Amino acid sequence: MVILCSNGLSSNAILSEIKPHLVNSYNALLVVTADNEYKAKNYHIPRCKNELTELGLSVEIFDIDTDDVDEMLKYDMVEFIGGNPFYLLNSIREHHAEPILKKIAENRILIGWSAAVFVFGPTLELVNEYSPEMNTWNIKDLSALGLSTIEVLPHYSKFIDRFERFEERCKAYEERKSTQVIRLNDGDAVVIERNKVKIIRA
């Protein structure tokens, strides 16, 4: 199962959707790699840990940059926090974590929010439309992991006034790429299980 969120498991609607899937699930991993500056000191970490413990899971912090990626397979749920999608994709590729994440998506619960929704999807092209300056690693191949074919735009209501012509540019992208982008506000999510897609609104 893959869950794409705007800002984590931050609404009762998302938590209620996940709970039935947690039978015989005991532990969770919180992956901080995408925040290449603060890592485990990211200010969202206490909230995210609390959300996972409320689901009855024990929680550990993990960083692909420093930890053994094979260890991720020992956990029932793996959640990636936000940060820089270009950095996250580059790190996953450098540490050969792609096959591990595919196994987790197929057999466990893989959650990604903010930056990770782009990395788990088919491409980083949409985020590159708005924030090309984040690609300080000069990544040429913007193909993402393809764990989902769905393209998501997180933090929609927050960013609509922060970026010039935000919605207009998203529509132009959809037309140019012949795709449909799901716009998510904080508290929303897209749940993908066995090719079935469900949109959760807070």
Sequence and secondary structure as in RCSB ss.txt:
>XXXX:A:sequence
MVILCSNGLSSNAILSEIKPHLVNSYNALLVVTADNEYKAKNYHIPRCKNELTELGLSVEIFDIDTDDVDEMLKY
DMVEFIGGNPFYLLNSIREHHAEPILKKIAENRILIGWSAAVFVFGPTLELVNEYSPEMNTWNIKDLSALGLSTI
EVLPHYSKFIDRFERFEERCKAYEERKSTQVIRLNDGDAVVIERNKVKIIRA
>XXXX:A:secstr
 EEEESSSS SHHHHHHHGGG TT  EEEEE TT TTTGGG TTHHHHHHHHHHTT EEEEE TTTS GGGGGG 
SEEEE  S HHHHHHHHHHTT HHHHHHHHHHSEEEEETHHHHHHSSBSHHHHHH GGG TT     B   S S 
EEE SHHHHTTTSTTHHHHHHHHHHHHT  EEE  TT EEEEETTEEEEE  
